[in-house]
Amino acid sequence: EPEVTQTPSHQVTQMGQEVILRCVPISNHLYFYWYRQILGQKVEFLVSFYNNEISEKSEIFDDQFSVERPDGSNFTLKIRSTKLEDSAMYFCASSDSRAGGSPLHFGNGTRLTVT
Amino acid sequence: AQTVTQSQPEMSVQEAETVTLSCTYDTSESDYYLFWYKQPPSRQMILVIRQEAYKQQNATENRFSVNFQKAAKSFSLKISDSQLGDAAMYFCAFRNYGGSQGNLIFGKGTKLSVKP
């Protein structure tokens, strides 16, 4: 069964550094998402992306964050200047439709640790 | 704003027994979808079951079934004949019916342990 893959599985970075998290969505999917989960807290929506532009974003997704689909397969999340509070699990997801019933397929996540 | 609440941080069940995980939500919408996702130690979030709010019939997927009470805004997950592989974090999630909101809203999760 096709999967969403994320790399790396764990990223350690120093505060103030830029980090790029990478995702390869399922090949025939058109809608892409990033979520994050701070340890012990809820999984939170960050951003959705379709047709090479952001469809929706949450309050968390401020100017420090950006997303890009640099080629036909990758979908990236960039954090320009990481803060300690950016430490979390980051999940990429994709779906073939934005209809409410269309399930999101998630990757295994990237654990980001900011020191 | 919609919210999803899972009041049980941890649950435990004996292998082959039945367990029910609770979820309540708050919304002013009448059409929406509800989901249960499973997150095993491998960390991948796997869709377990989905319920359309406009359907009165409770969804069922093999050993997994839901008790959807729309008026009470309750959406519990029942796992029958529990297996060791069912041990995981379980997340309840809400999503609007199309429209302007495409994102999922998750609860905090319930950690399920299965005892042999």
Interface residues (C-beta under 8 A of the other chain):
Chain A: E3 Y31 Y33 Y35 Q41 K42 V43 E44 F45 S48 S55 E56 S58 M89 F91 A93 R98 A99 G100 G101 P103 L104 H105 F106 G107 N108 G109
Chain B: D31 Y32 Y33 F35 Y37 S42 R43 Q44 M45 I46 L47 R50 E52 F91 A93 R95 N96 Y97 G98 G99 S100 Q101 G102 N103 L104 I105 F106 G107 K108 G109
